[in-house]
Amino acid sequence: MGLWLLLLLHLHLGNWCMSLPAPSSVFISSINMEHTLRFLPAPGTPPETHFTVQIISSRKSSWRPVMRCLELTVGQTCNLTRMFKDPYEHYQARIQAFTPAQTSSWTLSGWFQPLSDTVLGPPDVTVSGCGNCLTVLLRVPTKELHQDLQLKDLYRGVIFHVQRTRDGAQFTLTLPYKEENEITYLQSGVEYCVSVSATGLINSNPVSSKPYCAFTSPPSSKSSCSLYVVFGLVGVFCMLGILSIGWLVCSGQMSPKLPRQHLSRSLSYVLLQGQKHGGARPEFSGHFLTSQLHETGSVSCLLTALSPGQAVMNSSELQEKDCRLAPN
């Protein structure tokens, strides 16, 4: 009987002194300089178990507790962003499980440097069409990391993965990082989807964004513009033609000297031929002399000059009147 009591007491004391299983799968994940400690409870961990976290840096030899992560429960994580203030420093974390009566051993994470080990997430993306190209605008969240270092200073290159929606044709384009980018030599009026990932000077762990889709500008816009230009030129030429025709018509009506000069030359020729051949002087009706010669005073002057002793009309006063009326 006493032997059995000693055996039961030994087993009870042994279970009481056994420590909790230590947490497993402890690691630090980081994206865009947001650092998080993650872990998993070991098999057999009681439901009421809590966890505490401490950190150390390569420049300090003592562990420091993380005040926000002193009593974590199963499934929770620990944010270490504010604890890792220097992006060039190396840090390490450790975690321990405990209950009111028991504690586990510490489980260490690997060494972590914020600047080189963080993952650069994709920037904010806006895609729009520009004819036979796409305009891609990138925006990186503004965040102070250390002194004058900002998150956007970590971005050095951008990888564009472009896919045509119609048939799935795709290509990859790598450009230096800038906020406004243009992807050219695309088909007009076609939808393309663009996924963006960024690379850093030290970091080489990019993560692609979701696809952002947009149509390039329809090709009909340029055709319509060309048609408008052609129609405009045709209208201008038509207007010039109408103005030219109108000018010719108006100039013909407003120049009465042309037929008068022609009549003067004809009459002069007839009189000269008559005098040369000794023929009789042409006979003109009184109606012709009073109307036509009165209108063309130059003819009367010419007749007077050719035949000073003869009068075309019996009245010399009419000749003098015509000469006075003739234009110089």
Residue pairs with C-beta under 8 A, 6 or more apart in sequence:
16 101
18 102
19 102
19 103
19 104
19 105
20 45
20 46
20 49
20 97
20 98
20 99
20 102
20 103
20 104
21 41
21 42
21 43
21 44
21 45
21 97
21 104
22 42
22 96
22 97
22 104
22 105
22 106
22 107
23 39
23 40
23 41
23 42
23 45
23 51
23 95
23 96
23 97
23 104
23 107
24 39
24 40
24 41
24 42
24 107
25 38
25 39
25 40
26 37
26 38
26 39
26 93
26 94
26 95
26 107
26 108
26 109
27 37
27 38
27 39
27 109
27 110
28 35
28 36
28 37
28 38
28 80
28 91
28 93
28 109
28 110
28 112
28 117
29 35
29 36
29 38
29 119
30 36
30 112
30 114
30 117
30 118
30 119
31 118
31 119
31 120
31 121
31 207
32 118
32 119
32 120
32 121
32 141
32 143
32 151
33 81
33 87
33 114
33 118
33 143
33 145
33 151
33 154
34 79
34 81
34 118
35 79
35 80
35 81
35 83
35 84
35 112
35 114
35 118
36 77
36 78
36 79
36 80
36 81
37 53
37 69
37 77
37 78
37 79
37 80
37 93
37 95
37 109
38 77
39 51
39 77
39 95
39 107
41 49
41 51
41 74
41 97
42 97
42 104
45 74
45 97
46 99
47 74
48 99
49 74
49 97
49 98
49 99
50 71
50 72
50 73
50 97
50 98
50 99
51 69
51 71
51 72
51 73
51 76
51 95
51 96
51 97
51 98
52 65
52 69
52 70
52 71
52 72
52 95
52 96
52 98
53 65
53 66
53 69
53 70
53 72
53 78
53 93
53 94
53 95
54 63
54 64
54 65
54 66
54 93
54 94
54 95
54 106
55 63
55 64
55 66
55 80
55 83
55 84
55 91
55 92
55 93
55 94
56 62
56 63
56 64
56 91
56 92
56 93
56 94
57 86
57 89
57 90
57 91
57 92
58 89
58 90
58 91
58 111
59 89
63 94
64 83
66 78
66 80
66 83
66 93
68 78
68 79
69 78
69 79
72 78
78 93
78 95
80 91
80 93
83 91
84 91
84 112
84 114
85 146
86 114
86 146
87 113
87 114
87 115
87 145
87 146
87 149
88 113
88 114
88 115
88 146
89 113
89 114
90 111
90 112
90 113
91 111
91 112
91 113
91 114
92 108
92 109
92 110
92 111
92 112
93 108
93 109
93 112
94 106
94 107
94 108
94 109
95 106
95 107
95 109
96 103
96 104
96 105
96 106
96 107
97 103
97 104
98 104
114 145
115 154
115 202
115 203
116 202
116 203
117 203
118 154
118 203
118 205
119 203
119 205
119 206
119 207
120 154
120 155
120 197
120 198
120 199
120 200
120 203
120 205
120 206
120 207
121 198
121 207
122 195
122 196
122 197
122 198
122 206
122 207
122 208
122 209
123 138
123 139
123 140
123 141
123 155
123 196
123 198
123 209
124 138
124 139
124 140
124 141
125 136
125 137
125 138
125 194
125 196
125 209
125 212
126 136
126 137
126 139
126 212
127 134
127 135
127 136
127 137
127 194
127 212
127 213
127 214
128 134
128 135
128 137
128 214
129 135
129 214
129 215
129 216
129 217
130 182
130 216
130 217
131 188
131 216
131 217
131 221
131 222
132 184
132 185
132 186
132 187
132 188
132 216
132 217
133 182
133 183
133 184
133 185
133 186
133 216
134 162
134 182
134 183
134 186
134 192
134 194
134 214
134 216
135 180
135 181
135 182
136 160
136 180
136 181
136 182
136 183
136 194
136 196
137 179
137 180
137 181
138 158
138 177
138 178
138 179
138 180
138 181
138 196
139 179
140 151
140 152
140 155
141 151
142 150
142 151
142 152
143 150
143 151
144 150
145 151
145 153
154 200
154 201
154 202
154 203
155 177
155 198
155 199
155 200
156 176
156 177
156 198
156 199
156 200
156 201
157 174
157 175
157 176
157 177
157 198
157 199
158 174
158 175
158 176
158 177
158 181
158 196
158 197
158 198
158 199
159 172
159 173
159 174
159 196
159 197
159 198
159 199
159 206
159 208
160 172
160 173
160 174
160 175
160 181
160 183
160 194
160 195
160 196
161 170
161 172
161 194
161 195
161 196
161 197
161 208
162 170
162 171
162 172
162 173
162 183
162 192
162 193
162 194
163 169
163 170
163 192
163 193
163 194
163 195
163 211
164 170
164 187
164 190
164 191
164 192
165 190
165 191
165 192
165 193
165 213
166 190
166 191
173 183
175 181
177 198
183 192
183 194
186 192
186 216
187 216
188 216
188 217
188 218
188 219
188 222
189 215
189 216
189 217
189 218
189 219
189 220
190 215
190 216
191 213
191 214
191 215
192 213
192 214
192 215
192 216
193 211
193 212
193 213
194 211
194 212
194 213
194 214
195 208
195 209
195 210
195 211
195 212
196 208
196 209
196 212
197 206
197 207
197 208
197 209
198 206
199 206
257 327
260 295
260 296
260 298
261 298
263 292
263 296
263 299
264 296
264 298
264 299
264 302
267 296
267 299
267 302
267 303
268 299
268 302
268 306
270 282
271 281
271 282
271 302
271 303
271 306
271 307
272 306
273 279
274 280
274 281
274 282
275 306
275 307
281 307
281 310
284 293
284 312
289 312
289 313
289 318
292 299
293 299
293 300
293 312
293 322
294 318
294 322
294 325
296 326
297 322
297 323
297 324
297 325
297 326
297 327
298 326
298 327
299 322
300 312
300 318
300 319
300 322
300 323
300 326
301 319
301 322
301 323
301 326
303 312
303 319
304 311
304 312
304 319
304 323
311 319
312 319
313 319
